[in-house]
Amino acid sequence: MKIDEPLGVPGAPFDTLQAVQEVFTSAKVAGGQLIMITDQHGRRDQAQYAALIRVPGHAAELTAPAFGPQFGESGVLALRDLALWADTHGLVIKETVLSPGDFTRLVGEPDEAEVMRLIAAANPSDVGIYTTLPKKQDD
């Protein structure tokens, strides 16, 4: 499975969301998966996300890291919109957590073997996790 350069712009939530929606029209996503990739476990209020989109008959696409609270309110809203878009278009939503170093390496230079491990490690997720605004936790 070859992964091209990540879709979108790192740190630009709405530009990245738009890039995903331009590549994957509703007719192209049936039966696919959206795998949310994050570098935070148990700290959703500080997380950044990228996404891997897999649909039958289309090359898998990895997004730039541009979603989630780490990118401010725009990042939270774009994460919500990405999850709702996936849910309304029938994609199965999953999630995997990587260490910060692995996350940076994956989105910088996607490696086929690493992407395959990521897919195997992804767990089913609920759209509600991404549509509920996280509350800031105290350190």
A tleap script that builds the chain and sets N, CA, C and O, in Angstrom:
source leaprc.protein.ff14SB
mol = sequence {
  NMET LYS ILE ASP GLU PRO LEU GLY VAL PRO
  GLY ALA PRO PHE ASP THR LEU GLN ALA VAL
  GLN GLU VAL PHE THR SER ALA LYS VAL ALA
  GLY GLY GLN LEU ILE MET ILE THR ASP GLN
  HIE GLY ARG ARG ASP GLN ALA GLN TYR ALA
  ALA LEU ILE ARG VAL PRO GLY HIE ALA ALA
  GLU LEU THR ALA PRO ALA PHE GLY PRO GLN
  PHE GLY GLU SER GLY VAL LEU ALA LEU ARG
  ASP LEU ALA LEU TRP ALA ASP THR HIE GLY
  LEU VAL ILE LYS GLU THR VAL LEU SER PRO
  GLY ASP PHE THR ARG LEU VAL GLY GLU PRO
  ASP GLU ALA GLU VAL MET ARG LEU ILE ALA
  ALA ALA ASN PRO SER ASP VAL GLY ILE TYR
  THR THR LEU PRO LYS LYS GLN ASP CASP
}
set mol.1.N position { 0.848 -1.171 0.000 }
set mol.1.CA position { 0.000 0.000 0.000 }
set mol.1.C position { 0.891 1.230 0.000 }
set mol.1.O position { 1.553 1.526 0.995 }
set mol.2.N position { 0.906 1.932 -1.095 }
set mol.2.CA position { 1.709 3.144 -1.218 }
set mol.2.C position { 0.897 4.331 -0.704 }
set mol.2.O position { -0.274 4.489 -1.047 }
set mol.3.N position { 1.520 5.145 0.108 }
set mol.3.CA position { 0.891 6.352 0.629 }
set mol.3.C position { 1.641 7.544 0.049 }
set mol.3.O position { 2.855 7.665 0.211 }
set mol.4.N position { 0.909 8.419 -0.625 }
set mol.4.CA position { 1.515 9.620 -1.185 }
set mol.4.C position { 1.717 10.657 -0.086 }
set mol.4.O position { 1.490 10.387 1.093 }
set mol.5.N position { 2.141 11.832 -0.491 }
set mol.5.CA position { 2.288 12.934 0.453 }
set mol.5.C position { 0.956 13.160 1.165 }
set mol.5.O position { -0.103 13.006 0.558 }
set mol.6.N position { 1.000 13.520 2.440 }
set mol.6.CA position { -0.246 13.759 3.163 }
set mol.6.C position { -1.105 14.848 2.517 }
set mol.6.O position { -0.598 15.841 1.995 }
set mol.7.N position { -2.414 14.630 2.571 }
set mol.7.CA position { -3.379 15.614 2.076 }
set mol.7.C position { -3.428 16.799 3.025 }
set mol.7.O position { -3.290 16.635 4.237 }
set mol.8.N position { -3.621 17.969 2.487 }
set mol.8.CA position { -3.821 19.142 3.315 }
set mol.8.C position { -2.532 19.809 3.730 }
set mol.8.O position { -1.455 19.551 3.193 }
set mol.9.N position { -2.688 20.678 4.709 }
set mol.9.CA position { -1.585 21.505 5.193 }
set mol.9.C position { -1.458 21.305 6.705 }
set mol.9.O position { -2.444 21.467 7.424 }
set mol.10.N position { -0.274 20.959 7.201 }
set mol.10.CA position { -0.125 20.807 8.648 }
set mol.10.C position { -0.574 22.064 9.392 }
set mol.10.O position { -0.173 23.177 9.051 }
set mol.11.N position { -1.404 21.871 10.404 }
set mol.11.CA position { -1.870 22.988 11.210 }
set mol.11.C position { -2.955 23.832 10.583 }
set mol.11.O position { -3.341 24.850 11.157 }
set mol.12.N position { -3.464 23.445 9.419 }
set mol.12.CA position { -4.531 24.188 8.738 }
set mol.12.C position { -5.781 23.305 8.672 }
set mol.12.O position { -6.015 22.629 7.670 }
set mol.13.N position { -6.583 23.314 9.741 }
set mol.13.CA position { -7.695 22.375 9.839 }
set mol.13.C position { -8.696 22.423 8.691 }
set mol.13.O position { -9.008 21.386 8.106 }
set mol.14.N position { -9.199 23.590 8.362 }
set mol.14.CA position { -10.254 23.642 7.350 }
set mol.14.C position { -9.720 23.411 5.940 }
set mol.14.O position { -10.424 22.847 5.101 }
set mol.15.N position { -8.496 23.835 5.668 }
set mol.15.CA position { -7.886 23.531 4.367 }
set mol.15.C position { -7.703 22.024 4.205 }
set mol.15.O position { -7.925 21.478 3.124 }
set mol.16.N position { -7.301 21.366 5.274 }
set mol.16.CA position { -7.093 19.919 5.218 }
set mol.16.C position { -8.418 19.186 5.081 }
set mol.16.O position { -8.517 18.230 4.313 }
set mol.17.N position { -9.432 19.616 5.810 }
set mol.17.CA position { -10.765 19.021 5.674 }
set mol.17.C position { -11.275 19.172 4.243 }
set mol.17.O position { -11.815 18.225 3.672 }
set mol.18.N position { -11.106 20.346 3.673 }
set mol.18.CA position { -11.538 20.580 2.293 }
set mol.18.C position { -10.788 19.669 1.325 }
set mol.18.O position { -11.386 19.146 0.385 }
set mol.19.N position { -9.501 19.473 1.539 }
set mol.19.CA position { -8.716 18.585 0.668 }
set mol.19.C position { -9.260 17.161 0.720 }
set mol.19.O position { -9.350 16.497 -0.312 }
set mol.20.N position { -9.621 16.688 1.908 }
set mol.20.CA position { -10.208 15.348 2.050 }
set mol.20.C position { -11.512 15.262 1.273 }
set mol.20.O position { -11.734 14.309 0.526 }
set mol.21.N position { -12.362 16.246 1.448 }
set mol.21.CA position { -13.676 16.219 0.806 }
set mol.21.C position { -13.589 16.359 -0.707 }
set mol.21.O position { -14.467 15.876 -1.422 }
set mol.22.N position { -12.548 17.008 -1.204 }
set mol.22.CA position { -12.368 17.110 -2.653 }
set mol.22.C position { -11.900 15.792 -3.261 }
set mol.22.O position { -12.289 15.449 -4.377 }
set mol.23.N position { -11.071 15.055 -2.535 }
set mol.23.CA position { -10.565 13.773 -3.033 }
set mol.23.C position { -11.633 12.690 -2.930 }
set mol.23.O position { -11.787 11.868 -3.833 }
set mol.24.N position { -12.365 12.699 -1.823 }
set mol.24.CA position { -13.352 11.651 -1.573 }
set mol.24.C position { -14.762 12.219 -1.659 }
set mol.24.O position { -15.288 12.761 -0.687 }
set mol.25.N position { -15.362 12.088 -2.828 }
set mol.25.CA position { -16.757 12.485 -2.958 }
set mol.25.C position { -17.615 11.407 -2.319 }
set mol.25.O position { -17.144 10.294 -2.083 }
set mol.26.N position { -18.864 11.728 -2.040 }
set mol.26.CA position { -19.736 10.781 -1.339 }
set mol.26.C position { -19.876 9.465 -2.089 }
set mol.26.O position { -20.038 8.418 -1.462 }
set mol.27.N position { -19.818 9.495 -3.405 }
set mol.27.CA position { -19.951 8.266 -4.184 }
set mol.27.C position { -18.727 7.365 -4.027 }
set mol.27.O position { -18.808 6.163 -4.277 }
set mol.28.N position { -17.608 7.932 -3.621 }
set mol.28.CA position { -16.359 7.178 -3.545 }
set mol.28.C position { -16.067 6.578 -2.171 }
set mol.28.O position { -15.110 5.814 -2.047 }
set mol.29.N position { -16.837 6.884 -1.149 }
set mol.29.CA position { -16.444 6.479 0.192 }
set mol.29.C position { -17.210 5.288 0.759 }
set mol.29.O position { -16.847 4.774 1.817 }
set mol.30.N position { -18.247 4.846 0.085 }
set mol.30.CA position { -19.051 3.739 0.615 }
set mol.30.C position { -18.170 2.532 0.918 }
set mol.30.O position { -17.362 2.113 0.089 }
set mol.31.N position { -18.337 1.983 2.112 }
set mol.31.CA position { -17.576 0.802 2.504 }
set mol.31.C position { -16.171 1.088 2.975 }
set mol.31.O position { -15.371 0.165 3.125 }
set mol.32.N position { -15.854 2.342 3.212 }
set mol.32.CA position { -14.497 2.698 3.607 }
set mol.32.C position { -14.311 2.856 5.104 }
set mol.32.O position { -15.221 2.616 5.898 }
set mol.33.N position { -13.111 3.264 5.462 }
set mol.33.CA position { -12.740 3.498 6.859 }
set mol.33.C position { -12.060 4.852 7.000 }
set mol.33.O position { -11.322 5.291 6.118 }
set mol.34.N position { -12.322 5.492 8.108 }
set mol.34.CA position { -11.581 6.683 8.510 }
set mol.34.C position { -10.892 6.314 9.821 }
set mol.34.O position { -11.556 6.043 10.821 }
set mol.35.N position { -9.575 6.303 9.815 }
set mol.35.CA position { -8.820 5.980 11.025 }
set mol.35.C position { -8.220 7.275 11.563 }
set mol.35.O position { -7.345 7.877 10.941 }
set mol.36.N position { -8.705 7.688 12.728 }
set mol.36.CA position { -8.157 8.857 13.404 }
set mol.36.C position { -6.842 8.441 14.058 }
set mol.36.O position { -6.774 7.419 14.741 }
set mol.37.N position { -5.817 9.229 13.847 }
set mol.37.CA position { -4.490 8.937 14.390 }
set mol.37.C position { -4.115 10.088 15.319 }
set mol.37.O position { -4.124 11.250 14.912 }
set mol.38.N position { -3.792 9.764 16.550 }
set mol.38.CA position { -3.434 10.801 17.510 }
set mol.38.C position { -2.149 10.443 18.243 }
set mol.38.O position { -1.693 9.299 18.223 }
set mol.39.N position { -1.583 11.449 18.887 }
set mol.39.CA position { -0.352 11.246 19.653 }
set mol.39.C position { -0.590 11.391 21.155 }
set mol.39.O position { 0.361 11.501 21.928 }
set mol.40.N position { -1.841 11.390 21.562 }
set mol.40.CA position { -2.168 11.559 22.977 }
set mol.40.C position { -3.096 10.443 23.440 }
set mol.40.O position { -4.078 10.132 22.766 }
set mol.41.N position { -2.796 9.848 24.569 }
set mol.41.CA position { -3.670 8.844 25.165 }
set mol.41.C position { -4.213 9.420 26.470 }
set mol.41.O position { -3.449 9.748 27.377 }
set mol.42.N position { -5.528 9.540 26.556 }
set mol.42.CA position { -6.132 10.058 27.774 }
set mol.42.C position { -6.055 11.563 27.922 }
set mol.42.O position { -6.414 12.091 28.974 }
set mol.43.N position { -5.603 12.264 26.913 }
set mol.43.CA position { -5.502 13.733 26.956 }
set mol.43.C position { -6.092 14.331 25.683 }
set mol.43.O position { -5.426 15.078 24.967 }
set mol.44.N position { -7.343 13.995 25.415 }
set mol.44.CA position { -7.998 14.484 24.195 }
set mol.44.C position { -8.031 16.007 24.128 }
set mol.44.O position { -8.109 16.576 23.039 }
set mol.45.N position { -7.971 16.673 25.283 }
set mol.45.CA position { -8.005 18.135 25.306 }
set mol.45.C position { -6.729 18.757 24.754 }
set mol.45.O position { -6.688 19.961 24.502 }
set mol.46.N position { -5.677 17.942 24.562 }
set mol.46.CA position { -4.408 18.444 24.035 }
set mol.46.C position { -4.002 17.750 22.741 }
set mol.46.O position { -2.920 18.003 22.212 }
set mol.47.N position { -4.845 16.896 22.243 }
set mol.47.CA position { -4.468 16.019 21.131 }
set mol.47.C position { -4.418 16.735 19.789 }
set mol.47.O position { -5.122 17.713 19.538 }
set mol.48.N position { -3.556 16.200 18.949 }
set mol.48.CA position { -3.584 16.531 17.525 }
set mol.48.C position { -3.946 15.248 16.794 }
set mol.48.O position { -3.643 14.148 17.255 }
set mol.49.N position { -4.586 15.402 15.667 }
set mol.49.CA position { -5.006 14.250 14.883 }
set mol.49.C position { -4.610 14.421 13.425 }
set mol.49.O position { -4.605 15.524 12.878 }
set mol.50.N position { -4.284 13.304 12.828 }
set mol.50.CA position { -4.237 13.150 11.377 }
set mol.50.C position { -5.249 12.043 11.104 }
set mol.50.O position { -5.775 11.447 12.044 }
set mol.51.N position { -5.526 11.764 9.857 }
set mol.51.CA position { -6.481 10.703 9.538 }
set mol.51.C position { -5.980 9.908 8.345 }
set mol.51.O position { -5.342 10.441 7.437 }
set mol.52.N position { -6.285 8.625 8.373 }
set mol.52.CA position { -6.020 7.742 7.245 }
set mol.52.C position { -7.374 7.334 6.697 }
set mol.52.O position { -8.208 6.796 7.426 }
set mol.53.N position { -7.595 7.588 5.416 }
set mol.53.CA position { -8.865 7.248 4.777 }
set mol.53.C position { -8.609 6.126 3.792 }
set mol.53.O position { -7.762 6.237 2.906 }
set mol.54.N position { -9.363 5.032 3.963 }
set mol.54.CA position { -9.245 3.861 3.083 }
set mol.54.C position { -10.625 3.556 2.525 }
set mol.54.O position { -11.573 3.338 3.280 }
set mol.55.N position { -10.735 3.542 1.210 }
set mol.55.CA position { -11.991 3.160 0.565 }
set mol.55.C position { -11.685 2.200 -0.575 }
set mol.55.O position { -10.639 2.303 -1.216 }
set mol.56.N position { -12.599 1.265 -0.830 }
set mol.56.CA position { -12.376 0.313 -1.922 }
set mol.56.C position { -12.174 1.032 -3.254 }
set mol.56.O position { -12.881 1.989 -3.570 }
set mol.57.N position { -11.213 0.563 -4.019 }
set mol.57.CA position { -10.969 1.106 -5.348 }
set mol.57.C position { -10.241 2.433 -5.377 }
set mol.57.O position { -10.171 3.066 -6.430 }
set mol.58.N position { -9.699 2.872 -4.257 }
set mol.58.CA position { -9.003 4.153 -4.195 }
set mol.58.C position { -7.754 3.973 -3.340 }
set mol.58.O position { -7.762 3.219 -2.367 }
set mol.59.N position { -6.694 4.663 -3.704 }
set mol.59.CA position { -5.478 4.621 -2.888 }
set mol.59.C position { -5.776 5.192 -1.506 }
set mol.59.O position { -6.544 6.145 -1.377 }
set mol.60.N position { -5.177 4.615 -0.483 }
set mol.60.CA position { -5.331 5.155 0.866 }
set mol.60.C position { -4.702 6.543 0.914 }
set mol.60.O position { -3.691 6.806 0.261 }
set mol.61.N position { -5.307 7.412 1.685 }
set mol.61.CA position { -4.805 8.783 1.818 }
set mol.61.C position { -4.606 9.105 3.288 }
set mol.61.O position { -5.457 8.806 4.125 }
set mol.62.N position { -3.481 9.712 3.587 }
set mol.62.CA position { -3.155 10.169 4.926 }
set mol.62.C position { -3.248 11.688 4.921 }
set mol.62.O position { -2.771 12.336 3.990 }
set mol.63.N position { -3.858 12.257 5.951 }
set mol.63.CA position { -3.917 13.716 6.023 }
set mol.63.C position { -2.716 14.253 6.792 }
set mol.63.O position { -2.041 13.532 7.528 }
set mol.64.N position { -2.481 15.516 6.597 }
set mol.64.CA position { -1.512 16.227 7.427 }
set mol.64.C position { -2.078 16.316 8.846 }
set mol.64.O position { -3.294 16.232 9.022 }
set mol.65.N position { -1.233 16.481 9.849 }
set mol.65.CA position { -1.741 16.694 11.206 }
set mol.65.C position { -2.356 18.089 11.287 }
set mol.65.O position { -1.643 19.092 11.280 }
set mol.66.N position { -3.675 18.141 11.362 }
set mol.66.CA position { -4.339 19.439 11.300 }
set mol.66.C position { -5.626 19.492 12.110 }
set mol.66.O position { -6.318 20.510 12.107 }
set mol.67.N position { -5.950 18.417 12.796 }
set mol.67.CA position { -7.228 18.343 13.497 }
set mol.67.C position { -7.007 18.237 14.999 }
set mol.67.O position { -5.973 17.749 15.454 }
set mol.68.N position { -7.985 18.698 15.757 }
set mol.68.CA position { -7.971 18.525 17.200 }
set mol.68.C position { -7.599 19.775 17.971 }
set mol.68.O position { -7.208 20.784 17.385 }
set mol.69.N position { -7.723 19.705 19.303 }
set mol.69.CA position { -7.521 20.860 20.172 }
set mol.69.C position { -6.146 21.507 20.077 }
set mol.69.O position { -6.003 22.695 20.369 }
set mol.70.N position { -5.146 20.756 19.679 }
set mol.70.CA position { -3.813 21.351 19.569 }
set mol.70.C position { -3.799 22.493 18.546 }
set mol.70.O position { -2.905 23.339 18.567 }
set mol.71.N position { -4.787 22.510 17.656 }
set mol.71.CA position { -4.860 23.547 16.626 }
set mol.71.C position { -5.978 24.548 16.918 }
set mol.71.O position { -6.509 25.184 16.007 }
set mol.72.N position { -6.327 24.679 18.191 }
set mol.72.CA position { -7.300 25.670 18.616 }
set mol.72.C position { -8.727 25.298 18.269 }
set mol.72.O position { -9.033 24.156 17.928 }
set mol.73.N position { -9.588 26.296 18.366 }
set mol.73.CA position { -11.010 26.065 18.101 }
set mol.73.C position { -11.240 25.579 16.674 }
set mol.73.O position { -12.099 24.729 16.440 }
set mol.74.N position { -10.486 26.106 15.726 }
set mol.74.CA position { -10.621 25.643 14.336 }
set mol.74.C position { -10.290 24.162 14.224 }
set mol.74.O position { -10.951 23.431 13.485 }
set mol.75.N position { -9.279 23.717 14.948 }
set mol.75.CA position { -8.908 22.303 14.934 }
set mol.75.C position { -9.987 21.420 15.513 }
set mol.75.O position { -10.255 20.335 14.996 }
set mol.76.N position { -10.615 21.883 16.596 }
set mol.76.CA position { -11.708 21.130 17.225 }
set mol.76.C position { -12.899 21.055 16.276 }
set mol.76.O position { -13.489 19.989 16.099 }
set mol.77.N position { -13.252 22.180 15.669 }
set mol.77.CA position { -14.405 22.205 14.761 }
set mol.77.C position { -14.153 21.375 13.508 }
set mol.77.O position { -15.053 20.678 13.040 }
set mol.78.N position { -12.954 21.440 12.966 }
set mol.78.CA position { -12.641 20.643 11.776 }
set mol.78.C position { -12.620 19.153 12.103 }
set mol.78.O position { -13.025 18.337 11.275 }
set mol.79.N position { -12.152 18.783 13.304 }
set mol.79.CA position { -12.194 17.383 13.736 }
set mol.79.C position { -13.638 16.913 13.815 }
set mol.79.O position { -13.973 15.828 13.341 }
set mol.80.N position { -14.487 17.732 14.415 }
set mol.80.CA position { -15.915 17.408 14.488 }
set mol.80.C position { -16.496 17.235 13.092 }
set mol.80.O position { -17.200 16.262 12.825 }
set mol.81.N position { -16.203 18.176 12.206 }
set mol.81.CA position { -16.756 18.120 10.851 }
set mol.81.C position { -16.243 16.913 10.075 }
set mol.81.O position { -16.990 16.313 9.303 }
set mol.82.N position { -14.985 16.553 10.269 }
set mol.82.CA position { -14.434 15.368 9.611 }
set mol.82.C position { -15.154 14.112 10.091 }
set mol.82.O position { -15.525 13.260 9.284 }
set mol.83.N position { -15.351 13.997 11.402 }
set mol.83.CA position { -16.036 12.827 11.959 }
set mol.83.C position { -17.481 12.756 11.477 }
set mol.83.O position { -17.962 11.682 11.117 }
set mol.84.N position { -18.172 13.884 11.466 }
set mol.84.CA position { -19.563 13.895 10.993 }
set mol.84.C position { -19.641 13.574 9.508 }
set mol.84.O position { -20.535 12.845 9.079 }
set mol.85.N position { -18.718 14.108 8.721 }
set mol.85.CA position { -18.668 13.800 7.290 }
set mol.85.C position { -18.488 12.301 7.088 }
set mol.85.O position { -19.192 11.690 6.285 }
set mol.86.N position { -17.544 11.710 7.815 }
set mol.86.CA position { -17.294 10.269 7.690 }
set mol.86.C position { -18.523 9.469 8.095 }
set mol.86.O position { -18.905 8.521 7.408 }
set mol.87.N position { -19.137 9.846 9.201 }
set mol.87.CA position { -20.302 9.117 9.704 }
set mol.87.C position { -21.484 9.210 8.738 }
set mol.87.O position { -22.139 8.204 8.464 }
set mol.88.N position { -21.757 10.396 8.226 }
set mol.88.CA position { -22.905 10.554 7.324 }
set mol.88.C position { -22.676 9.913 5.961 }
set mol.88.O position { -23.631 9.639 5.233 }
set mol.89.N position { -21.412 9.673 5.612 }
set mol.89.CA position { -21.114 9.027 4.334 }
set mol.89.C position { -20.818 7.534 4.479 }
set mol.89.O position { -20.379 6.886 3.529 }
set mol.90.N position { -21.058 6.998 5.663 }
set mol.90.CA position { -20.972 5.558 5.852 }
set mol.90.C position { -19.588 4.975 6.050 }
set mol.90.O position { -19.401 3.769 5.890 }
set mol.91.N position { -18.622 5.797 6.393 }
set mol.91.CA position { -17.296 5.252 6.696 }
set mol.91.C position { -17.287 4.708 8.122 }
set mol.91.O position { -17.926 5.273 9.010 }
set mol.92.N position { -16.575 3.630 8.336 }
set mol.92.CA position { -16.361 3.098 9.677 }
set mol.92.C position { -15.261 3.942 10.314 }
set mol.92.O position { -14.196 4.131 9.727 }
set mol.93.N position { -15.524 4.446 11.515 }
set mol.93.CA position { -14.551 5.290 12.199 }
set mol.93.C position { -13.782 4.448 13.210 }
set mol.93.O position { -14.363 3.744 14.035 }
set mol.94.N position { -12.457 4.540 13.120 }
set mol.94.CA position { -11.564 3.844 14.045 }
set mol.94.C position { -10.542 4.845 14.562 }
set mol.94.O position { -10.449 5.970 14.070 }
set mol.95.N position { -9.774 4.419 15.565 }
set mol.95.CA position { -8.738 5.287 16.114 }
set mol.95.C position { -7.533 4.459 16.517 }
set mol.95.O position { -7.655 3.305 16.928 }
set mol.96.N position { -6.379 5.067 16.392 }
set mol.96.CA position { -5.159 4.475 16.935 }
set mol.96.C position { -4.320 5.585 17.559 }
set mol.96.O position { -4.314 6.722 17.088 }
set mol.97.N position { -3.619 5.230 18.620 }
set mol.97.CA position { -2.770 6.180 19.335 }
set mol.97.C position { -1.315 5.781 19.108 }
set mol.97.O position { -0.931 4.630 19.314 }
set mol.98.N position { -0.523 6.744 18.684 }
set mol.98.CA position { 0.912 6.532 18.476 }
set mol.98.C position { 1.690 7.377 19.474 }
set mol.98.O position { 1.170 8.360 20.003 }
set mol.99.N position { 2.913 7.000 19.726 }
set mol.99.CA position { 3.774 7.866 20.534 }
set mol.99.C position { 4.016 9.145 19.733 }
set mol.99.O position { 3.918 9.127 18.506 }
set mol.100.N position { 4.330 10.253 20.406 }
set mol.100.CA position { 4.588 11.490 19.656 }
set mol.100.C position { 5.654 11.328 18.570 }
set mol.100.O position { 5.509 11.882 17.480 }
set mol.101.N position { 6.711 10.583 18.850 }
set mol.101.CA position { 7.758 10.373 17.843 }
set mol.101.C position { 7.267 9.579 16.649 }
set mol.101.O position { 7.562 9.925 15.505 }
set mol.102.N position { 6.516 8.512 16.909 }
set mol.102.CA position { 5.965 7.705 15.815 }
set mol.102.C position { 4.959 8.507 14.996 }
set mol.102.O position { 4.904 8.385 13.772 }
set mol.103.N position { 4.163 9.329 15.683 }
set mol.103.CA position { 3.184 10.171 14.994 }
set mol.103.C position { 3.896 11.113 14.024 }
set mol.103.O position { 3.521 11.212 12.856 }
set mol.104.N position { 4.915 11.796 14.513 }
set mol.104.CA position { 5.657 12.748 13.683 }
set mol.104.C position { 6.305 12.052 12.491 }
set mol.104.O position { 6.265 12.558 11.370 }
set mol.105.N position { 6.894 10.904 12.737 }
set mol.105.CA position { 7.533 10.155 11.650 }
set mol.105.C position { 6.501 9.698 10.620 }
set mol.105.O position { 6.740 9.812 9.418 }
set mol.106.N position { 5.366 9.185 11.074 }
set mol.106.CA position { 4.343 8.684 10.159 }
set mol.106.C position { 3.819 9.786 9.242 }
set mol.106.O position { 3.730 9.594 8.030 }
set mol.107.N position { 3.474 10.933 9.814 }
set mol.107.CA position { 2.907 11.993 8.978 }
set mol.107.C position { 3.973 12.712 8.163 }
set mol.107.O position { 3.652 13.378 7.179 }
set mol.108.N position { 5.226 12.587 8.557 }
set mol.108.CA position { 6.312 13.202 7.797 }
set mol.108.C position { 6.758 12.360 6.623 }
set mol.108.O position { 6.945 12.868 5.517 }
set mol.109.N position { 6.927 11.076 6.863 }
set mol.109.CA position { 7.374 10.146 5.823 }
set mol.109.C position { 6.642 8.821 6.006 }
set mol.109.O position { 7.169 7.900 6.631 }
set mol.110.N position { 5.431 8.723 5.464 }
set mol.110.CA position { 4.650 7.493 5.646 }
set mol.110.C position { 5.383 6.270 5.097 }
set mol.110.O position { 5.828 6.261 3.949 }
set mol.111.N position { 5.499 5.256 5.922 }
set mol.111.CA position { 6.149 4.005 5.557 }
set mol.111.C position { 5.068 2.930 5.434 }
set mol.111.O position { 4.213 2.799 6.311 }
set mol.112.N position { 5.111 2.169 4.352 }
set mol.112.CA position { 4.067 1.176 4.091 }
set mol.112.C position { 3.901 0.188 5.240 }
set mol.112.O position { 2.774 -0.099 5.643 }
set mol.113.N position { 4.990 -0.332 5.768 }
set mol.113.CA position { 4.901 -1.306 6.862 }
set mol.113.C position { 4.298 -0.671 8.113 }
set mol.113.O position { 3.499 -1.296 8.810 }
set mol.114.N position { 4.682 0.563 8.391 }
set mol.114.CA position { 4.148 1.248 9.565 }
set mol.114.C position { 2.657 1.537 9.400 }
set mol.114.O position { 1.891 1.423 10.357 }
set mol.115.N position { 2.249 1.906 8.196 }
set mol.115.CA position { 0.828 2.147 7.934 }
set mol.115.C position { 0.034 0.858 8.107 }
set mol.115.O position { -1.071 0.885 8.650 }
set mol.116.N position { 0.571 -0.259 7.658 }
set mol.116.CA position { -0.127 -1.540 7.814 }
set mol.116.C position { -0.266 -1.905 9.296 }
set mol.116.O position { -1.302 -2.433 9.700 }
set mol.117.N position { 0.756 -1.634 10.108 }
set mol.117.CA position { 0.654 -1.879 11.555 }
set mol.117.C position { -0.385 -0.957 12.184 }
set mol.117.O position { -1.140 -1.368 13.065 }
set mol.118.N position { -0.417 0.285 11.725 }
set mol.118.CA position { -1.393 1.243 12.228 }
set mol.118.C position { -2.811 0.748 11.947 }
set mol.118.O position { -3.673 0.801 12.824 }
set mol.119.N position { -3.049 0.273 10.742 }
set mol.119.CA position { -4.370 -0.240 10.371 }
set mol.119.C position { -4.743 -1.428 11.256 }
set mol.119.O position { -5.873 -1.523 11.734 }
set mol.120.N position { -3.796 -2.326 11.470 }
set mol.120.CA position { -4.059 -3.515 12.290 }
set mol.120.C position { -4.336 -3.149 13.749 }
set mol.120.O position { -5.106 -3.835 14.421 }
set mol.121.N position { -3.721 -2.087 14.238 }
set mol.121.CA position { -3.879 -1.690 15.637 }
set mol.121.C position { -5.080 -0.786 15.882 }
set mol.121.O position { -5.418 -0.522 17.036 }
set mol.122.N position { -5.727 -0.310 14.836 }
set mol.122.CA position { -6.844 0.625 14.991 }
set mol.122.C position { -8.040 -0.061 15.644 }
set mol.122.O position { -8.391 -1.192 15.306 }
set mol.123.N position { -8.649 0.642 16.576 }
set mol.123.CA position { -9.822 0.140 17.288 }
set mol.123.C position { -11.068 0.897 16.862 }
set mol.123.O position { -10.988 2.076 16.514 }
set mol.124.N position { -12.219 0.236 16.883 }
set mol.124.CA position { -13.466 0.934 16.564 }
set mol.124.C position { -13.642 2.136 17.491 }
set mol.124.O position { -13.288 2.085 18.669 }
set mol.125.N position { -14.183 3.193 16.953 }
set mol.125.CA position { -14.394 4.408 17.724 }
set mol.125.C position { -15.805 4.914 17.479 }
set mol.125.O position { -16.487 4.465 16.557 }
set mol.126.N position { -16.228 5.837 18.300 }
set mol.126.CA position { -17.569 6.403 18.195 }
set mol.126.C position { -17.469 7.849 17.738 }
set mol.126.O position { -16.626 8.605 18.222 }
set mol.127.N position { -18.321 8.227 16.815 }
set mol.127.CA position { -18.297 9.591 16.287 }
set mol.127.C position { -18.455 10.624 17.401 }
set mol.127.O position { -17.933 11.733 17.292 }
set mol.128.N position { -19.169 10.271 18.468 }
set mol.128.CA position { -19.401 11.201 19.568 }
set mol.128.C position { -18.136 11.660 20.267 }
set mol.128.O position { -18.112 12.745 20.848 }
set mol.129.N position { -17.089 10.859 20.221 }
set mol.129.CA position { -15.812 11.249 20.832 }
set mol.129.C position { -15.264 12.506 20.164 }
set mol.129.O position { -14.631 13.334 20.818 }
set mol.130.N position { -15.502 12.646 18.892 }
set mol.130.CA position { -14.926 13.741 18.110 }
set mol.130.C position { -15.883 14.918 17.938 }
set mol.130.O position { -15.479 15.984 17.475 }
set mol.131.N position { -17.148 14.729 18.307 }
set mol.131.CA position { -18.123 15.802 18.134 }
set mol.131.C position { -18.429 16.525 19.438 }
set mol.131.O position { -19.105 17.554 19.425 }
set mol.132.N position { -17.949 16.010 20.555 }
set mol.132.CA position { -18.119 16.648 21.852 }
set mol.132.C position { -16.853 17.433 22.155 }
set mol.132.O position { -15.758 16.870 22.183 }
set mol.133.N position { -17.001 18.712 22.377 }
set mol.133.CA position { -15.828 19.542 22.637 }
set mol.133.C position { -15.158 19.105 23.934 }
set mol.133.O position { -15.827 18.968 24.959 }
set mol.134.N position { -13.839 18.885 23.902 }
set mol.134.CA position { -13.142 18.447 25.114 }
set mol.134.C position { -13.007 19.589 26.109 }
set mol.134.O position { -12.856 20.750 25.729 }
set mol.135.N position { -13.062 19.244 27.373 }
set mol.135.CA position { -12.840 20.221 28.428 }
set mol.135.C position { -11.359 20.196 28.780 }
set mol.135.O position { -10.755 19.128 28.874 }
set mol.136.N position { -10.785 21.361 28.971 }
set mol.136.CA position { -9.364 21.474 29.308 }
set mol.136.C position { -9.115 20.847 30.674 }
set mol.136.O position { -9.804 21.157 31.646 }
set mol.137.N position { -8.113 19.953 30.737 }
set mol.137.CA position { -7.754 19.312 32.001 }
set mol.137.C position { -6.624 20.084 32.659 }
set mol.137.O position { -5.773 20.659 31.980 }
set mol.138.N position { -6.622 20.094 33.986 }
set mol.138.CA position { -5.516 20.716 34.720 }
set mol.138.C position { -4.343 19.760 34.749 }
set mol.138.O position { -4.529 18.546 34.827 }
set mol.139.N position { -3.137 20.299 34.686 }
set mol.139.CA position { -1.935 19.448 34.746 }
set mol.139.C position { -1.629 19.044 36.157 }
set mol.139.O position { -0.656 18.329 36.398 }
savepdb mol mol.pdb
quit
